[in-house]
Amino acid sequence: MRTIETERLILRDWRETDLDDMFICLSNPNVSLPQGSSPCKTLEECKQVLDYVILKKNNYAIVLKESGAVIGGIGLNEDAKGNARARNLGYYLAEQYWNRGIMTEALTAVIASAHEIADMLSATHNHNVKSEHLLLKFGFEQVDVIKNIKRKSDLEVHDEGYYILKLR
Ligand SMILES: CC(C)(COP(=O)(O)OP(=O)(O)OC[C@H]1O[C@@H](n2cnc3c(N)ncnc32)[C@H](O)[C@@H]1OP(=O)(O)O)[C@@H](O)C(=O)NCCC(=O)NCCS
């Protein structure tokens, strides 16, 4: 991915040396469960996720310029139906950095630089009001709701909202 710089952040490809920072994020159930993933229990488990995003080259590591630490990630993952101009947007931030406008800053830059993407897709649990608020703020529209889902990582049954942002 092309590196993107914002006021407080650098968004760049993941590196093998990011494992400890990724583990801080993804071992926290408050960060991993809303994304539909079980929290990483060990560094080895987390390394599998890191190896995958390094291989796929479609996920940004979010680096806080102030400290140089990786504090989250943004994925632009391939569309399961094979639409080359559509990407599935996913995002997370280490909990200590929530509510400082960091994801808003990062997504603003990612969406502005997504020149080859026509449709940005995303999904969120109905009780993840903050993530839903973010999507709506960026102009995503809800296109579907699937009721009563319970994935392996989910603690309870929930509804999942599906969103689309048409960029071009
Ligand atoms: C979702 C997440 C990435 C948000 O990151 P963040 O940096 O805290 O988000 P920001 O500070 O940029 O923006 C949050 C927005 O939600 C709003 N918000 C905060 N709490 C809220 C609540 N309880 N209800 C509705 N909106 C809320 C904030 O006011 C802000 O909106 P505004 O800019 O219009 O004022 C972060 O909480 C996270 O990593 N959560 C766990 C993983 C996750 O849920 N990923 C998405 C899966 S679909």
The ligand as an SDF file (V2000), in Angstrom:
LIG
                    3D

 48 50  0  0  0  0  0  0  0  0999 V2000
  -14.5360    1.9830   16.2710 C   0  0  0  0  0  0  0  0  0  0  0  0
  -13.1570    2.6220   16.5830 C   0  0  0  0  0  0  0  0  0  0  0  0
  -12.1960    2.2800   15.4900 C   0  0  0  0  0  0  0  0  0  0  0  0
  -13.3570    4.1370   16.6730 C   0  0  0  0  0  0  0  0  0  0  0  0
  -12.0900    4.7680   16.7590 O   0  0  0  0  0  0  0  0  0  0  0  0
  -11.9260    6.2280   17.4050 P   0  0  0  0  0  0  0  0  0  0  0  0
  -10.6040    6.7740   17.0290 O   0  0  0  0  0  0  0  0  0  0  0  0
  -12.2650    6.1370   18.8440 O   0  0  0  0  0  0  0  0  0  0  0  0
  -13.0650    7.0250   16.6260 O   0  0  0  0  0  0  0  0  0  0  0  0
  -13.1450    8.6160   16.4730 P   0  0  0  0  0  0  0  0  0  0  0  0
  -12.7220    9.2280   17.7780 O   0  0  0  0  0  0  0  0  0  0  0  0
  -12.4600    9.0570   15.2360 O   0  0  0  0  0  0  0  0  0  0  0  0
  -14.6950    8.8180   16.1910 O   0  0  0  0  0  0  0  0  0  0  0  0
  -15.6530    8.2480   17.0120 C   0  0  0  0  0  0  0  0  0  0  0  0
  -16.9840    8.9150   16.7180 C   0  0  0  0  0  0  0  0  0  0  0  0
  -17.9880    8.1850   17.4280 O   0  0  0  0  0  0  0  0  0  0  0  0
  -18.6640    9.0710   18.3000 C   0  0  0  0  0  0  0  0  0  0  0  0
  -19.0410    8.2870   19.4530 N   0  0  0  0  0  0  0  0  0  0  0  0
  -18.3020    7.9670   20.5380 C   0  0  0  0  0  0  0  0  0  0  0  0
  -19.0420    7.2220   21.3820 N   0  0  0  0  0  0  0  0  0  0  0  0
  -20.2540    7.0580   20.8090 C   0  0  0  0  0  0  0  0  0  0  0  0
  -21.4470    6.3990   21.1880 C   0  0  0  0  0  0  0  0  0  0  0  0
  -21.5360    5.7100   22.3260 N   0  0  0  0  0  0  0  0  0  0  0  0
  -22.5140    6.4440   20.3430 N   0  0  0  0  0  0  0  0  0  0  0  0
  -22.4440    7.1050   19.1480 C   0  0  0  0  0  0  0  0  0  0  0  0
  -21.3250    7.7680   18.7520 N   0  0  0  0  0  0  0  0  0  0  0  0
  -20.2530    7.7410   19.5720 C   0  0  0  0  0  0  0  0  0  0  0  0
  -17.6920   10.1830   18.5900 C   0  0  0  0  0  0  0  0  0  0  0  0
  -18.3710   11.3600   19.0080 O   0  0  0  0  0  0  0  0  0  0  0  0
  -17.0520   10.3480   17.2070 C   0  0  0  0  0  0  0  0  0  0  0  0
  -17.9050   11.0080   16.3080 O   0  0  0  0  0  0  0  0  0  0  0  0
  -17.7690   12.5790   15.9600 P   0  0  0  0  0  0  0  0  0  0  0  0
  -16.4170   12.7410   15.3520 O   0  0  0  0  0  0  0  0  0  0  0  0
  -18.8810   12.8140   15.0020 O   0  0  0  0  0  0  0  0  0  0  0  0
  -17.9110   13.3300   17.2620 O   0  0  0  0  0  0  0  0  0  0  0  0
  -12.6080    2.0910   17.9470 C   0  0  0  0  0  0  0  0  0  0  0  0
  -13.5510    2.3570   18.9550 O   0  0  0  0  0  0  0  0  0  0  0  0
  -12.3150    0.6060   17.9280 C   0  0  0  0  0  0  0  0  0  0  0  0
  -11.2280    0.1840   17.5700 O   0  0  0  0  0  0  0  0  0  0  0  0
  -13.3190   -0.2230   18.3510 N   0  0  0  0  0  0  0  0  0  0  0  0
  -13.1410   -1.6820   18.3890 C   0  0  0  0  0  0  0  0  0  0  0  0
  -13.0260   -2.2800   16.9920 C   0  0  0  0  0  0  0  0  0  0  0  0
  -14.2350   -1.9570   16.1490 C   0  0  0  0  0  0  0  0  0  0  0  0
  -15.3550   -1.7810   16.6350 O   0  0  0  0  0  0  0  0  0  0  0  0
  -13.9870   -1.9020   14.8200 N   0  0  0  0  0  0  0  0  0  0  0  0
  -15.0430   -1.7030   13.8630 C   0  0  0  0  0  0  0  0  0  0  0  0
  -15.6470   -3.0080   13.5330 C   0  0  0  0  0  0  0  0  0  0  0  0
  -16.9210   -2.8280   12.3230 S   0  0  0  0  0  0  0  0  0  0  0  0
  1  2  1  0
  2  3  1  0
  2  4  1  0
  2 36  1  0
  4  5  1  0
  5  6  1  0
  6  7  2  0
  6  8  1  0
  6  9  1  0
  9 10  1  0
 10 11  2  0
 10 12  1  0
 10 13  1  0
 13 14  1  0
 14 15  1  0
 15 16  1  0
 15 30  1  0
 16 17  1  0
 17 18  1  0
 17 28  1  0
 18 19  1  0
 18 27  1  0
 19 20  2  0
 20 21  1  0
 21 22  1  0
 21 27  2  0
 22 23  1  0
 22 24  2  0
 24 25  1  0
 25 26  2  0
 26 27  1  0
 28 29  1  0
 28 30  1  0
 30 31  1  0
 31 32  1  0
 32 33  2  0
 32 34  1  0
 32 35  1  0
 36 37  1  0
 36 38  1  0
 38 39  2  0
 38 40  1  0
 40 41  1  0
 41 42  1  0
 42 43  1  0
 43 44  2  0
 43 45  1  0
 45 46  1  0
 46 47  1  0
 47 48  1  0
M  END
$$$$
